[in-house]
Amino acid sequence: MTPEGNTELLLITHPTLRANLLQARLVDDLSARCVIQRGEQVYLSLREIADPAQRLEVNWAVVRLQMGAKLQPQELPEPLKSALTAVSTGFSPLLEALVWGSAFGVVGGVLVMAIVRLIITISTVPSESYVGIMATAIAFVFAGAVFGLSATFYFWRKLAQRTSNSPIIHSSSDSK
């Protein structure tokens, strides 16, 4: 709040809420009009909200969020909900996990392929035989799939857990 007690302009001090509102300005029409940045200070203007009851709801929701409350999306008043749910926080955990999983799959496949090639060389399989080529190809595909799927699952769980610890909004599926 401003020093005069005016509740039409709220100072946003919570870093995550501040970042979300600044990003929402780029994609949400109401946020573009209501989120004001003056130097290092970020304010939420309630003047654009015509309904006084809804203005009070937004005021209290912002106060609760700045005090560290973790609110469900359905608990947020509509103007604030539209602003905070319009914010994209980056790649989804599954997409990020797939990228990491594919990298680990290729590296794991190459390592196992090299080990199989070394074993074939030591066991003196004739170089004219296609056994060496087939064995290394099969080793690469199998090991790459196993390493890739394992790494994807591992990273997906870790990244999904990280995003569920967001301090602003929690979906109802996160509370299980």
N, C-alpha and C positions, 0 to 999 in steps of 0.2 A: 504494500500500500504506500501511497505517497504520504509525506509528513502531515498534510492537512487533513488526513483521514478520508480523502476522496477514494471511493472504491471503484471509480470508473477507469482507473489506470493502475494496473497491478505490476509491481516490479517483480520480475522472474529471477530468482537467485539460484534455484536448483539447477546444476549443470546439465543433467540429462533432459529435464523438461525444457530448459532454455534451448538446447541443441535441437530437440524435436520440434519446437515451435518455430525456430528459425528455418529449419528445413521444410516445415509445413507451409511456410509462406510461398514457397516455389510451386506448390501443387494444389493448394486449397485456396479458393477465392476469399472465404471469410478470414482465413489466417493472413492473407495478403493485406487485407484492410485493417485487421486487429493487432497484428504483431508489429511492434514498433521498436526499431533499434536506434539508439542515440549514443554514439560512441561505444563504450563497453557495456552500457546498460540496455537491457531488453525489457520491454513493457508489453503487457496485454491490455489492450483498450477494450472496455466493455460497452462503449458508446454505440457500437454497431448492432448490439443485441437489443431489440426493441422491447421485448417482454421483461419487466422488472423481476419477475420470479425466476426466469431463466438466467438473468444476469446475476442474481444472488446465488443460484446453483453453481454457475461457472466460477464465481468468486470463491465459494467454499471448496469446490473441487480443486482449484489451483492451490489454495492454502493447504489442503490435505496432502496434495502431491508434493508440495515444497517441504512439508514436514516429514516426508519419507513414506507416506502411505502407499500401499500397492493396491490399486483399484482394478476391478474387473471392467471390461469395456462397457457393459450394460449399466454400470454405476455412474458413468460420466454423462454430464448433460450433453445434449446433441451438438452444440457448436464446438465444444471441446473434443468430443468423440470424433467428429469429422476431421478436426485438425490433427489429432494424435494418431488416428488410424490411417490417415493419408500419407504418413511418413514412411518412407522405405528405409529400412536399416541396413541395406546391402543385400548380398546374395543370401538365398535361403540356405539353411544348414545342410539340406540334402544336396544341393548343387555344389556347395563348397566341399562337402565330403566326397562327392563323385570326382571332383578334380584331384583331391589328394589321393583318393583310392586308385585312380588311373595311374598317377605317377608312381605310387608304391607298387602297383601291379607290373608296370614295365620294368622297374628296377629289380623287383623280385624275380621276374621271369628271366631277365638277362643273367642274373647271378646263378640261378638254377641251371640255365642253359649252359653257362660256362663250366659249371661243376660236372654236368653230364658229358660235355665235350671232353673234359679232362679225363673222366673215367673211361670214355671210349678210346681215347688216345693211349692211355695206360694199358688197356686191355688188348691192344694191338688188333683192332678190327681193320680189315683191309680198306685202304683208302678208296678203292673202286666201289665199295659197297654203299648202298643207299641207307644202310642201317644207322650210320652216324648222323646223317642229315635228318632222317625221320625222328630219331630219338631226341635230338636237340630241339627240333621243331615242336614235338609233342611236349617236351619238358618246359619249353618257353610258354606255350599256350596254357598248359595245366597250372604251372606255378604262377603265371601272371594272373590267371583267373582267381586262384586261391588267395594270393597276396592282395590283389585288387579288391576283391569282395570283403576280405577280412578288414583291410584298412578302411574301406568305405564305411562299413558298419561301425567300426571303432570311432572314426572321426564324426560320423553322423550323430552318435550318442553324445559325444563330448560337445559338439557344436550346438546341438539341440538343448543340452543342459545349460550351456552358456547363455543362449538367447532366452531361456525361460527365467533366468535370474535378472531380467531387465527391471530396474527399479520403478518404472512408471506404470505400465499396463500389463496385466496378466490375463491371458485368456483362460476360460473355464477348463480347458483340457490340461493346462499347466498345473492346476491345483490338485490333481489326482496323486 
